[in-house]
């Protein structure tokens, strides 16, 4: 699957916030809280209206680790559903299996959880699922393959702060198992973007 493979620290510095959640990016921002490049420290261009909308879109896309085509396809799907497009959009992103594995605390980052899924370490309702974009439904049980539970990736995940403090998830970390209880309301989903700007960006 296509994915961003460039330097993630540059993205963090570009947006001026830790969109990936791991402590190392907090340390990077403490040292260099300005964009990368020769002129990043002294040149701060005022964004146009288009630039503001684009920045919000890029930030959310980078947070979930998606490329543009797949990200836009989620927007199209959300716009065709009934209700508020922005809410539908966030809910679709949250239902991705790689995101659910991350939210359950079985991976330190979404990048790690995607790798975990792609390598066949994750089961949904007793069946192996190796497609990171698989959309979870209420009642789905997600668990880590038993033979993978002592791997280095899982051991690292045990110290993550991304535990199931979310109302739409339940987790049994001792048994590396969790359940997707319900599709979350948009206001419950932790996000640092204005989704309305993204809807406006794609609607122009």
Beta strands, then each sheet from edge to edge (+ up, - down):
strand 1: 122-124
strand 2: 127-128
strand 3: 140-144
strand 4: 169-172
strand 5: 177-180
sheet 1: 2+ 1- 3+ 5- 4+
end
